[in-house]
């Protein structure tokens, strides 16, 4: 009852409750994002394991699963993989 009679303390408690709710919501969103990323990683690992160890010809499926984009410059090109790795290749 003391806290109810002291409006400042009550407002601080309400603010803290709201802040903690926001943190919980954000943690739930982060958890869902992490779970989706882990699923993508497991799917990619399974796909890579199913591929032959020696690649002798162009495999469009493999390229589309691994590479996000290729940027061509005058003197080199850059390969951006979906994993976040970027490789520069000199011409």
C-alpha positions in Angstrom: 0.0 0.0 0.0 2.9 2.3 0.6 4.0 2.1 -3.0 0.5 3.0 -4.2 0.5 6.1 -2.1 3.9 7.2 -3.4 3.2 7.9 -7.1 6.9 8.3 -8.1 7.7 4.8 -6.8 4.7 3.4 -8.5 5.6 5.0 -11.9 9.2 3.6 -11.5 7.8 0.1 -10.9 5.5 0.4 -13.9 8.3 1.6 -16.1 10.5 -1.3 -15.0 7.7 -3.8 -15.7 7.2 -2.3 -19.2 11.0 -2.4 -19.8 11.2 -6.0 -18.8 8.3 -6.9 -21.0 10.0 -5.3 -23.9 13.2 -7.2 -23.1 11.3 -10.5 -23.0 9.6 -9.8 -26.3 13.0 -8.9 -27.9 14.5 -12.1 -26.4 11.7 -14.1 -27.9 12.2 -12.5 -31.3 16.0 -13.0 -31.1 15.4 -16.7 -30.2 13.2 -17.2 -33.2 15.8 -15.5 -35.5 18.6 -17.7 -34.0 16.5 -20.8 -34.4 15.9 -20.0 -38.1 19.6 -19.3 -38.7 20.5 -22.6 -37.0 18.0 -24.4 -39.2 19.5 -22.8 -42.3 23.0 -23.8 -41.2 21.9 -27.4 -40.5 20.2 -27.5 -43.9 23.3 -26.2 -45.6 25.6 -28.6 -43.8 23.3 -31.5 -44.8 23.4 -30.3 -48.4 27.2 -29.9 -48.5 27.6 -33.4 -46.9 25.5 -34.9 -49.7 27.7 -33.4 -52.4 30.5 -35.4 -54.0 34.0 -34.5 -52.6 35.3 -33.7 -56.1 33.3 -31.3 -58.3 34.1 -31.8 -62.0 31.4 -29.7 -63.6 29.3 -26.6 -62.9 26.5 -27.4 -60.5 23.8 -24.6 -60.5 22.1 -26.0 -57.4 25.3 -25.9 -55.4 26.1 -22.3 -56.6 22.6 -21.0 -55.8 22.8 -22.6 -52.3 26.2 -21.2 -51.4 26.7 -17.9 -53.3 24.7 -14.8 -52.5 26.3 -12.6 -55.3 29.3 -12.1 -57.5 30.5 -8.6 -58.3 32.8 -8.1 -61.3 35.3 -5.3 -61.4 37.9 -4.4 -64.1 40.8 -6.0 -62.3 39.1 -8.5 -59.9 35.8 -9.9 -58.8 34.2 -10.5 -55.4 32.3 -13.6 -54.4 29.9 -13.0 -51.5 28.8 -16.3 -49.9 25.5 -16.7 -48.1 27.5 -17.6 -45.0 28.8 -14.0 -44.9 32.3 -14.8 -46.2 33.6 -12.6 -49.0 36.5 -13.6 -51.3 38.3 -11.2 -53.7 39.8 -12.9 -56.7 42.3 -11.1 -58.7 42.0 -11.3 -62.5 
